[in-house]
Amino acid sequence: MRIRENIPISELTTMRIGGPARYVIEVESIDDIPKAYEFAKEKSLPTFILGKGANTIGHDNGFDGIIIINKICGIRQNGNLITAQGGEEWDNVVEYACQKNLTGIEALSKIPGSAGAAPVQNIGAYGQDISQVFDSANVYDIKDHSFKTLQKSDFHFSYRKSILNTSEKNRYFVSSIALKLSIGQMPRPFYNSVERYITEHNCTDFTPQGIRNIVSKIRADKLPDPKEKASSGSFFKNVYLSEAEAKNAKLKNIPVYQGHDGFKINSGWLIEQAGLKGKLIHGMRINPKASLVLINESATGYSDLAKARDEIRTKIQTKFGFYLEQEPVEILDNPNTSSTTTKGVK
Ligand SMILES: Cc1cc2nc3c(=O)[nH]c(=O)nc-3n(C[C@H](O)[C@H](O)[C@H](O)COP(=O)(O)OP(=O)(O)OC[C@H]3O[C@@H](n4cnc5c(N)ncnc54)[C@H](O)[C@@H]3O)c2cc1C
């Protein structure tokens, strides 16, 4: 277990914003997990679990607490069941599965982050999300200081949600996840942009590795590489609607899609229609190739990011009446407060 003091959150997160965390503990084995929480208890400090920081933002005043990072790595296979340690790079898990010709997560290629964080917001892309293949997770329960196995049904997965970012936020430290994959290929039709790419490039390989190659190319063309450009990926969630709301939106000529998880409007489309595509607002660039993504080009800190977020929200709310919910999580001194209140969207 490695303990460091006064580490800027900007160095631990891909958006590169945030002042110092009082302590950062890297857990390198299962035994380290309870030790890290004992340390927090001794110091009477709050804790925050961090993976690779690809969906997390710090505040300018930092965090007067302990950030616990899962560094336990490893992937193993038992038939169609893949088990990954929580600190493993998510994309290594996808690569491993594709090499074994297992289908179920190939469309989730190149999503930055750790395997342990993948169930937290039920990562999804190009028609797949992790809930579709999730089997179980080994967790450390901070409430009663015990190791447990949670089954898929315990997670209550929905769009960008699970109990880990709603009702049981901060309660479970995911030490490993198990995914039930299958032999075969993704069913057609694929996601619109994947089908479009296939037509344009005459692709014929739809094996897990083939889809992984296609998705990797689509993503490389439109999404920033967090190593080169500071970003948390999609900054806003898509807007989910009831059937009646969807009907109403269609009457106003707003494109509504029906996916496996309900009716949705692509929030990137709303941002583009509001004339914000490519704009630089308080140092945050609205990615010209995917308007849902904000890139930190020259923000001086969280306050700039918050101003940019609020301006975008106000424009969308005024023009369309939809409230854009923030996707990245914030590290707060008091985890029960939130500056990312949600209303009007699922
Ligand atoms: C360029 C880019 C593209 C992206 N594209 C997508 C995309 O297509 N689809 C998508 O869904 N997301 C996407 N994201 C968001 C991000 O990749 C995912 O949310 C990812 O799962 C974050 O992993 P992480 O390890 O970095 O999580 P972190 O940012 O470190 O943590 C995120 C949340 O998970 C919690 N957490 C982390 N590890 C654990 C653990 N071991 N146990 C319990 N809780 C934990 C944290 O407390 C926090 O609440 C993108 C991000 C970037 C930067």
The ligand as an SDF file (V2000), in Angstrom:
LIG
                    3D

 53 58  0  0  0  0  0  0  0  0999 V2000
  -12.0540   10.4560  -23.9250 C   0  0  0  0  0  0  0  0  0  0  0  0
  -13.0820    9.7810  -23.0570 C   0  0  0  0  0  0  0  0  0  0  0  0
  -14.0550    9.0100  -23.6600 C   0  0  0  0  0  0  0  0  0  0  0  0
  -15.0340    8.3720  -22.8740 C   0  0  0  0  0  0  0  0  0  0  0  0
  -15.9640    7.5900  -23.4930 N   0  0  0  0  0  0  0  0  0  0  0  0
  -16.9200    6.9540  -22.7650 C   0  0  0  0  0  0  0  0  0  0  0  0
  -17.8970    6.1260  -23.3850 C   0  0  0  0  0  0  0  0  0  0  0  0
  -17.9020    5.9340  -24.5960 O   0  0  0  0  0  0  0  0  0  0  0  0
  -18.8220    5.5320  -22.5890 N   0  0  0  0  0  0  0  0  0  0  0  0
  -18.8490    5.6840  -21.2300 C   0  0  0  0  0  0  0  0  0  0  0  0
  -19.7140    5.1120  -20.5720 O   0  0  0  0  0  0  0  0  0  0  0  0
  -17.9050    6.4550  -20.6090 N   0  0  0  0  0  0  0  0  0  0  0  0
  -16.9580    7.0840  -21.3350 C   0  0  0  0  0  0  0  0  0  0  0  0
  -16.0260    7.8870  -20.7190 N   0  0  0  0  0  0  0  0  0  0  0  0
  -16.0690    8.0410  -19.2540 C   0  0  0  0  0  0  0  0  0  0  0  0
  -15.0950    7.0770  -18.5280 C   0  0  0  0  0  0  0  0  0  0  0  0
  -14.2060    6.5070  -19.4260 O   0  0  0  0  0  0  0  0  0  0  0  0
  -15.8520    5.9730  -17.8060 C   0  0  0  0  0  0  0  0  0  0  0  0
  -16.7840    6.5120  -16.8970 O   0  0  0  0  0  0  0  0  0  0  0  0
  -14.9090    5.0570  -17.0150 C   0  0  0  0  0  0  0  0  0  0  0  0
  -15.6140    3.9760  -16.4820 O   0  0  0  0  0  0  0  0  0  0  0  0
  -14.1650    5.7940  -15.9220 C   0  0  0  0  0  0  0  0  0  0  0  0
  -13.2410    4.9050  -15.3310 O   0  0  0  0  0  0  0  0  0  0  0  0
  -12.1960    5.4410  -14.2680 P   0  0  0  0  0  0  0  0  0  0  0  0
  -11.4730    4.2850  -13.7170 O   0  0  0  0  0  0  0  0  0  0  0  0
  -11.3720    6.4920  -14.8710 O   0  0  0  0  0  0  0  0  0  0  0  0
  -13.1990    6.0390  -13.2050 O   0  0  0  0  0  0  0  0  0  0  0  0
  -12.9640    7.2750  -12.2250 P   0  0  0  0  0  0  0  0  0  0  0  0
  -13.1540    8.5310  -12.9780 O   0  0  0  0  0  0  0  0  0  0  0  0
  -11.7000    7.1020  -11.4990 O   0  0  0  0  0  0  0  0  0  0  0  0
  -14.2010    7.0550  -11.2420 O   0  0  0  0  0  0  0  0  0  0  0  0
  -15.5120    7.2210  -11.7270 C   0  0  0  0  0  0  0  0  0  0  0  0
  -16.5110    6.8400  -10.6390 C   0  0  0  0  0  0  0  0  0  0  0  0
  -16.3410    5.4750  -10.2960 O   0  0  0  0  0  0  0  0  0  0  0  0
  -16.0260    5.3270   -8.9100 C   0  0  0  0  0  0  0  0  0  0  0  0
  -15.0470    4.2320   -8.8250 N   0  0  0  0  0  0  0  0  0  0  0  0
  -13.8800    4.1370   -9.4970 C   0  0  0  0  0  0  0  0  0  0  0  0
  -13.2720    2.9790   -9.2080 N   0  0  0  0  0  0  0  0  0  0  0  0
  -14.0640    2.3290   -8.3280 C   0  0  0  0  0  0  0  0  0  0  0  0
  -13.9770    1.0880   -7.6230 C   0  0  0  0  0  0  0  0  0  0  0  0
  -12.9240    0.2720   -7.7600 N   0  0  0  0  0  0  0  0  0  0  0  0
  -14.9780    0.7550   -6.7810 N   0  0  0  0  0  0  0  0  0  0  0  0
  -16.0650    1.5660   -6.6060 C   0  0  0  0  0  0  0  0  0  0  0  0
  -16.1940    2.7460   -7.2270 N   0  0  0  0  0  0  0  0  0  0  0  0
  -15.2040    3.1280   -8.0750 C   0  0  0  0  0  0  0  0  0  0  0  0
  -15.4850    6.6750   -8.4800 C   0  0  0  0  0  0  0  0  0  0  0  0
  -15.7080    6.8890   -7.1010 O   0  0  0  0  0  0  0  0  0  0  0  0
  -16.3010    7.6120   -9.3410 C   0  0  0  0  0  0  0  0  0  0  0  0
  -17.5640    7.8130   -8.7400 O   0  0  0  0  0  0  0  0  0  0  0  0
  -15.0260    8.5260  -21.4780 C   0  0  0  0  0  0  0  0  0  0  0  0
  -14.0160    9.3060  -20.8640 C   0  0  0  0  0  0  0  0  0  0  0  0
  -13.0540    9.9270  -21.6520 C   0  0  0  0  0  0  0  0  0  0  0  0
  -11.9720   10.7200  -20.9880 C   0  0  0  0  0  0  0  0  0  0  0  0
  1  2  1  0
  2  3  1  0
  2 52  2  0
  3  4  2  0
  4  5  1  0
  4 50  1  0
  5  6  2  0
  6  7  1  0
  6 13  1  0
  7  8  2  0
  7  9  1  0
  9 10  1  0
 10 11  2  0
 10 12  1  0
 12 13  2  0
 13 14  1  0
 14 15  1  0
 14 50  1  0
 15 16  1  0
 16 17  1  0
 16 18  1  0
 18 19  1  0
 18 20  1  0
 20 21  1  0
 20 22  1  0
 22 23  1  0
 23 24  1  0
 24 25  2  0
 24 26  1  0
 24 27  1  0
 27 28  1  0
 28 29  2  0
 28 30  1  0
 28 31  1  0
 31 32  1  0
 32 33  1  0
 33 34  1  0
 33 48  1  0
 34 35  1  0
 35 36  1  0
 35 46  1  0
 36 37  1  0
 36 45  1  0
 37 38  2  0
 38 39  1  0
 39 40  1  0
 39 45  2  0
 40 41  1  0
 40 42  2  0
 42 43  1  0
 43 44  2  0
 44 45  1  0
 46 47  1  0
 46 48  1  0
 48 49  1  0
 50 51  2  0
 51 52  1  0
 52 53  1  0
M  END
$$$$
